[in-house]
């Protein structure tokens, strides 16, 4: 009997303590939301096979298809990197990264600050923040930009002709007529305080800008024959000559140089009606490309 009691006591001691059943609890994802891991980028492998030399000592290196890869100025150097055919980074005295989401430009990262791009459900750019002032874009039923607001600085309105080409640019009480020639090129910006006359050469290349904004005017002389291998830019504050072995390479650099240093009159302002009209008409660019080009102009600015 004593042996039986002893066995029962031993068995009772071996029974585990009762633990009430618990519900399954999901373990939260530990990935940080505020600082997601940075995805490494795969830059396109492009070889600099073409060059444009400038009389001020600058050297522009481009790929076979005239993609700008490097700019060596007397006092600084810029390197441009691409990903899937799109500009991804600019490295130099100011490093800039361009980020995309579903093939649309979503962010321009300057390190200390970022410009963010917001689109509507139709893929239209409606807001840019992080620049010197925010930009807001309004569209008509044809997806043409009809209004641009710069923070609290006022609104620029754009009107088009029946073919969808720029006709009027209005800011406040100031209206500028956009006059086109029979080839659809902008020939004049004509307003009370804005008067530009634009001239073109063969291949529809911009070769002159006159008006009070340009002092004595700007002229570009291509030569010595055709196709050209040289372009001389003459202005009261600028005299520079570009030389290249290939016509299309020469055109690429000179076009950007003229736009960044002369057509873009107000470099400190993120949007300006006349330069946008020219950019969209001459280069065929959209509004996101226009904003990005203002940043890309870093490598061309005097």
Secondary structure, DSSP 8 states (H G I E B T S, - for coil): -HHHHHHHHHHHHHS---------------S-STT--------------EEEEETTS-EEEE-TT--EEEEEETTEEEEEEEETTEEEEEESSS-EEEEEETTEEEEEE-SS-EEEEEE-TTS-EEEEESSSS-EEEEE-TTS-EEEEEETTS-EEEEEE-TTS-EEEEEETTEEEEEEE-TTS-EEEEE-SS-EEEEEE-GGG-EEEEESGGGTT-EEEEEESSSS-SEEEEEETTEEEEEEESSHHHHHHHHHHHHIIIII---TTSS--HHHHHHIIIII---HHHHHHHHHHGGGT--
